[in-house]
Amino acid sequence: MERLRRLKQFVVEVVAELKKSTWPGRREVYGTTVVVIVAVVICAVYLWAVDLLLARGMNQVFRVFGQ
């Protein structure tokens, strides 16, 4: 019975805290989503370019040393 009472108290406290929260509007969610997608694309292009440069560099090293 003690566990049930503690669980009920926990749920009541969680609901009270969630009522204090402010939730973002549709426009704010859209804006932050666009920022995240743009940041991911920029990071992906950067990593692709670094990978390409490193791969070409390693190919040059292997070509020079006859592997």
N, C-alpha and C positions, 0 to 999 in steps of 0.2 A: 504494500500500500504506500509505503514511503516513496518508492521509486515513481509511482504513478503521480503522486502529489508533486514531486520535484519535476517531473516531465511537464505537467500542466503549468507549473510556475515558469519553467523555461520557455514554453510556447507563448505564454502571456507576455513575458519580457521581450521576446523576439518580435512579436507583433507591435508592441509599444515602440521599440527602437525603429522598426520599419516605417512607422507612421511619422517619425521625426525626419526621415530621409527625404531628400528632394530628388526627384527622378528627372532625367534629362528629357527635353521635348524631342519631337520628331526631327525638327530642324537641326538641333545640336547633335543628335545621333548620326544624322546624314553627314554633317560636316566632319565629325571626327572619323567616320568610316572612310570618307574620301581621303582624308589626311593619311590614315593608316595604309590604304591601298597604294597611294602615291609613294609613300615611304618604302613600302615593300618592293614596288617596282624599281625604284632607284637603287635599293640595296641589291636586288637581283641582277640588274644590269651591271653594277659595279663588280659584283662577285664573278659574273660571267666574263667580264673583261679581264680581271685579274687571272682567272683560270686560263683563259685563252693565251695571255702573255706568258704565264708560267709553262704551259704546255709547249708553246713555240720555243721558249728558251731551253727547255729540256730536250726538245728535238734537236736543236742546234748543238747542245752539249754532246748528245749521243752521236750526232753526225761527225763532229770533230774528233771524238775519241774512238770512232769505229765500231760502235755497238750496233 
